[in-house]
């Protein structure tokens, strides 16, 4: 997210990473820059309480990281 005049703006990935997200009509090789992701690893029933707890933790962690990053760097 970008901050402009005290307001959050959505990161426009289609503008900034056109080569990754808007492919051309012909196949081509692209270089994907290093990125960070968070995930849940494991197997089992996605309807279980255990899975719901892990997803909740994932959302809390992501929200915290996004807020922290935005405050420090004005961009995430």
C-alpha positions in Angstrom: 0.0 0.0 0.0 1.2 3.5 -0.7 0.6 6.5 1.5 -0.2 9.7 -0.3 -1.2 12.8 1.7 -2.0 10.7 4.8 -4.3 8.3 2.9 -3.6 4.7 2.0 -3.6 3.9 -1.7 -3.9 0.4 -3.1 -0.7 -0.9 -4.7 -1.4 -1.1 -8.4 0.5 -4.3 -9.3 -0.8 -4.2 -12.9 1.0 -0.9 -13.4 4.2 -1.7 -11.5 4.6 -5.4 -12.4 3.1 -5.5 -15.9 5.4 -8.2 -17.1 4.4 -10.6 -14.3 0.6 -10.1 -14.2 -0.3 -9.0 -17.7 1.3 -11.5 -20.0 1.7 -10.9 -23.7 0.0 -13.1 -26.3 3.3 -15.0 -27.1 5.0 -17.2 -24.5 8.2 -15.6 -23.1 10.6 -16.1 -20.2 10.3 -13.6 -17.4 12.4 -13.0 -14.3 10.3 -12.9 -11.1 11.8 -10.7 -8.4 12.3 -12.1 -4.9 9.1 -11.8 -2.9 7.9 -12.7 0.6 5.0 -14.9 1.3 3.3 -16.3 4.4 1.6 -19.7 4.4 0.2 -22.6 6.3 2.1 -25.8 5.8 0.5 -29.2 6.5 -2.2 -31.6 5.5 -5.6 -32.5 6.9 -9.2 -31.4 6.9 -9.6 -27.7 6.0 -12.9 -27.7 8.0 -11.2 -28.6 11.3 -10.8 -26.3 14.3 -7.0 -26.7 14.0 -7.0 -25.3 10.5 -9.4 -22.4 11.5 -6.9 -21.5 14.3 -4.0 -21.5 11.9 -5.8 -19.3 9.4 -6.7 -16.9 12.2 -3.1 -16.7 13.2 -2.1 -16.2 9.6 -4.5 -13.2 9.2 -3.4 -11.6 12.5 0.3 -12.0 11.5 -0.3 -10.6 8.0 -2.3 -7.6 9.4 0.4 -6.8 11.9 3.2 -7.1 9.3 1.3 -4.9 6.8 0.6 -2.2 9.4 4.2 -2.3 10.7 5.7 -2.1 7.2 3.4 0.8 6.2 4.3 2.8 9.2 8.0 2.3 8.8 8.5 2.6 5.1 5.3 4.3 3.8 4.9 1.4 1.5 4.4 -2.4 1.5 
